[in-house]
């Protein structure tokens, strides 16, 4: 397979200025939506009893346990 990929002709074309400008606008829109999603995720994480009150009892919240047990970037909760 290596020879096939080494000899394979390149495909696709470079983006022109108009395409780059329109993609910048799309990137900004996506970043705005992602920021809104991050706000909603924080609302979910902070629902219920305050974290300080739970920590005062000597226990961790579910989110703290997940952060402790799972490597960063390897897990995403459902519906987030």
ZIRAQUI-V165480 format. One record per residue. RES is the residue in one small letter. SS is DSSP state (h for helix, s for strand, l for the rest). OMEGA is omega as a letter, one per 40 degrees, with the letter a starting at -180 (999 if undefined). BURIAL is + if it has 16 or more other ideal C-beta (glycine too) atoms within 10 Angstrom, else -. Layout:
# ZIRAQUI-V165480
RES_SS_OMEGA_BURIAL, RES_SS_OMEGA_BURIAL
This chain:
# ZIRAQUI-V165480
x_l_a_-, x_h_a_-, x_h_i_-, x_h_a_-, x_h_i_-, x_h_a_-, x_h_a_-, x_l_i_-, x_l_i_-, x_l_i_-, x_l_a_-, x_l_a_-, x_l_i_-, x_l_i_-, x_l_i_-, x_l_a_-, x_h_i_-, x_h_i_-, x_h_i_-, x_h_i_-, x_h_i_-, x_h_i_-, x_h_i_-, x_h_i_-, x_h_i_-, x_h_i_-, x_h_i_-, x_h_i_-, x_h_i_-, x_h_i_-, x_h_i_-, x_h_i_-, x_h_i_-, x_h_i_-, x_h_i_-, x_h_i_-, x_h_i_-, x_h_i_-, x_h_a_-, x_h_i_-, x_h_i_-, x_h_i_-, x_h_i_-, x_h_a_-, x_h_a_-, x_l_i_-, x_l_i_-, x_l_a_-, x_l_i_-, x_l_a_-, x_h_a_-, x_h_a_-, x_h_i_-, x_h_i_-, x_h_i_-, x_h_i_-, x_l_i_-, x_l_i_-, x_l_i_-, x_l_i_-, x_l_i_+, x_h_a_-, x_h_i_-, x_h_i_-, x_h_i_-, x_h_i_-, x_h_i_-, x_h_a_-, x_h_a_-, x_l_i_-, x_l_a_-, x_l_i_-, x_l_a_-, x_l_a_-, x_l_i_-, x_l_i_-, x_l_i_-, x_l_i_-, x_l_i_-, x_l_999_-
